[in-house]
Amino acid sequence: MQILRLIDTGGTIGMVPSEQGLVPGAGVVEQHLRAALPQGTALDVVTFDPLIDSANIRPADWNRLADLIAEHDGPVLITHGTDTLGFSAAALSQVIAPERAVVLCAAMQPLGQNADAEESLAQALEYLLSGRAGVRVAVNGQILEAEGVTKTDSHARAAFVSVPQAPSAPRATGARFGTGPQIGVLTLTPGLSGQALTALLGCFDGVVLRIYGAGTFPEDPALVTAVAEAVARGLPVRVVSQCVQGGLAPGLYAAGASFWQSGVTNGGTETVELAFVRLLLAASAA
C-alpha cells in the first residue's frame, strides 16, 4: 500500500469562515483528501499546531518541513498559504533530493467555494500518485516547477508563474537553513543616494539587489562605490532583475558597466525568492 504524507501548515486552502473573517480550519484538508484518495493509498497526516498564516513562515519552518519529508518514505503533499509560497517552494527545491515526490499546494479561495482549491488538490494528488518525482507546486489546477515559482497577482486565481531556471544550477541536498543570518532584499530606485545604499548594505549578511531590466545600473560613482566596498569587505551581493521574466544580460547596455565590475554575483533568471534562498544557504554553511 502506498502511503501519502500530508503536512498541513495552514493557509487559505483549508480556512473556514468566522465572525472575524477566514481562519484556519483544523482537519479541513485532511477530510477532503481522505474522501478523494483512491483504493490502495493511505494517508499519514502531520498538522502544524497551531496552523499558521504563511506570512509567519520562517527558515526554521523550512527545516521542519525538510525533516518531515526526510523521515517519510513516500510522496509528500504540503498545504501552504500563498503569500510566502514562492519562498518555501524555492527553499525546498534546493534541499530536497530530486528523486523525492513533493508537492506544495495552495489556493486563492478555500475548499468549499467551488473555486481553485479542489482542482489544485486533485492535480497534486494525480502528480504524487503517478510515480513522478521532483519538488512541484500545485496552484490553480496547474503543476509548476518549484524552483522558479513567484506570486504575480494578489487576488486572481492565476496568481503564480514559474520562471524557468538553468537545469545545471547547484543544489544543497540535505542542507538546512540557519536562523541567524540576515538576508536583505533591496530594490534600486531612481535617485537613491550612495549614502543611503551604503547604510542599507551594512544591515545584512547578504543582499539580493533588484536592478533595472536586463541589467542596467545608474552611472553614479557613489552607488557603484557603495556596492564595491560592501563586496570588498565580504558582503555577498546577488543581483536579479526587477522584471519577473527575462533575467539579466550584463553588457547589453553601457549603463551599468562599472557596476558589473564591482564583484557582484549575477543571479541571471533567478526570482527574488530563489536568490534569497541561495544566499541564505550559503550564509548558513559559512
Backbone hydrogen bonds, N-H to C=O, Kabsch-Sander energy under -0.5 kcal/mol:
donor,donor_aa,acceptor,acceptor_aa,energy
2,Q,40,G,-1.9
4,L,2,Q,-0.6
4,L,42,A,-2.9
5,R,3,I,-0.5
5,R,75,P,-2.4
6,L,4,L,-0.5
6,L,44,D,-3.2
7,I,5,R,-0.5
7,I,77,L,-3.0
8,D,6,L,-0.7
8,D,46,V,-2.5
9,T,7,I,-0.9
9,T,79,T,-1.7
14,G,11,G,-1.3
15,M,12,T,-2.1
16,V,23,V,-2.9
21,G,18,S,-1.3
23,V,16,V,-2.4
25,G,14,G,-1.7
26,A,24,P,-0.6
28,V,25,G,-1.5
31,Q,27,G,-2.4
32,H,28,V,-1.7
33,L,29,V,-2.6
34,R,30,E,-2.6
35,A,31,Q,-1.4
36,A,32,H,-0.9
36,A,33,L,-0.7
37,L,33,L,-1.7
41,T,38,P,-1.3
42,A,2,Q,-2.8
44,D,4,L,-3.0
45,V,43,L,-0.5
46,V,6,L,-3.1
48,F,8,D,-2.8
52,I,9,T,-3.2
56,N,53,D,-2.4
57,I,54,S,-1.6
61,D,58,R,-1.4
62,W,58,R,-1.2
63,N,59,P,-1.9
64,R,60,A,-2.0
65,L,61,D,-2.6
66,A,62,W,-2.6
67,D,63,N,-2.3
68,L,64,R,-2.3
69,I,65,L,-2.2
70,A,66,A,-2.3
71,E,67,D,-1.9
72,H,69,I,-1.2
73,D,71,E,-0.5
74,G,72,H,-1.4
76,V,101,A,-2.4
77,L,5,R,-3.2
78,I,103,V,-3.0
79,T,7,I,-2.0
79,T,77,L,-0.5
80,H,105,C,-2.2
85,L,82,T,-0.8
88,S,84,T,-2.3
89,A,85,L,-2.9
90,A,86,G,-2.2
91,A,87,F,-2.6
92,L,88,S,-2.6
93,S,89,A,-2.1
94,Q,90,A,-1.0
94,Q,91,A,-0.8
95,V,91,A,-0.9
96,I,92,L,-1.9
100,R,97,A,-2.0
102,V,100,R,-0.7
102,V,134,G,-2.2
103,V,76,V,-2.4
104,L,136,R,-2.6
105,C,78,I,-3.6
105,C,103,V,-0.5
106,A,138,A,-1.9
111,L,13,I,-2.0
113,Q,110,P,-1.3
120,S,116,D,-2.2
121,L,117,A,-2.4
122,A,118,E,-2.1
123,Q,119,E,-2.2
124,A,120,S,-2.3
125,L,121,L,-2.6
126,E,122,A,-2.4
127,Y,123,Q,-2.2
128,L,124,A,-2.6
129,L,125,L,-2.6
130,S,127,Y,-1.0
131,G,128,L,-0.6
132,R,127,Y,-0.8
134,G,100,R,-4.0
136,R,102,V,-2.8
136,R,134,G,-0.6
137,V,144,L,-2.4
138,A,104,L,-3.1
139,V,137,V,-0.6
139,V,142,Q,-1.7
142,Q,139,V,-2.1
144,L,137,V,-3.2
144,L,142,Q,-0.6
146,A,135,V,-1.6
148,G,145,E,-0.6
149,V,146,A,-1.4
150,T,161,V,-2.3
152,T,159,A,-3.4
153,D,159,A,-1.1
159,A,157,R,-2.1
161,V,150,T,-2.0
163,V,148,G,-2.6
163,V,161,V,-0.5
169,A,166,A,-1.6
172,A,94,Q,-2.7
174,G,95,V,-2.8
175,A,172,A,-2.7
183,I,181,P,-0.7
184,G,182,Q,-0.5
184,G,206,G,-2.6
186,L,184,G,-0.5
186,L,208,V,-2.9
188,L,186,L,-0.5
188,L,210,R,-2.8
192,L,189,T,-1.9
197,L,193,S,-2.3
198,T,194,G,-2.5
199,A,195,Q,-2.0
200,L,196,A,-2.4
201,L,197,L,-2.7
202,G,198,T,-1.3
203,C,200,L,-1.8
204,F,201,L,-0.9
205,D,182,Q,-3.2
206,G,182,Q,-0.9
207,V,236,P,-2.6
208,V,184,G,-3.1
209,L,207,V,-0.6
209,L,238,R,-2.6
210,R,186,L,-3.3
210,R,208,V,-0.6
211,I,209,L,-0.7
211,I,240,V,-2.5
212,Y,216,T,-1.2
215,G,212,Y,-2.2
216,T,212,Y,-1.3
220,D,218,P,-2.0
223,L,220,D,-0.8
224,V,220,D,-2.1
225,T,221,P,-2.7
226,A,222,A,-1.9
227,V,223,L,-2.0
228,A,224,V,-2.9
229,E,225,T,-2.8
230,A,226,A,-1.5
231,V,227,V,-2.5
232,A,228,A,-2.3
233,R,229,E,-1.4
234,G,231,V,-1.7
235,L,230,A,-2.3
238,R,207,V,-2.8
238,R,236,P,-0.5
239,V,237,V,-0.5
239,V,265,T,-3.2
240,V,209,L,-2.1
242,Q,211,I,-2.0
248,L,268,G,-0.5
249,A,214,A,-4.2
252,L,249,A,-1.8
256,G,254,A,-0.5
257,A,254,A,-2.2
260,W,256,G,-2.0
261,Q,258,S,-0.9
262,S,259,F,-2.0
265,T,237,V,-2.9
267,G,239,V,-2.8
267,G,265,T,-0.7
270,E,267,G,-2.2
275,A,271,T,-2.5
276,F,272,V,-2.6
277,V,273,E,-2.3
278,R,274,L,-2.4
279,L,275,A,-2.1
280,L,276,F,-2.5
281,L,277,V,-2.5
282,A,278,R,-2.0
283,A,279,L,-2.6
284,S,280,L,-2.3
285,A,281,L,-1.6
286,A,282,A,-0.9
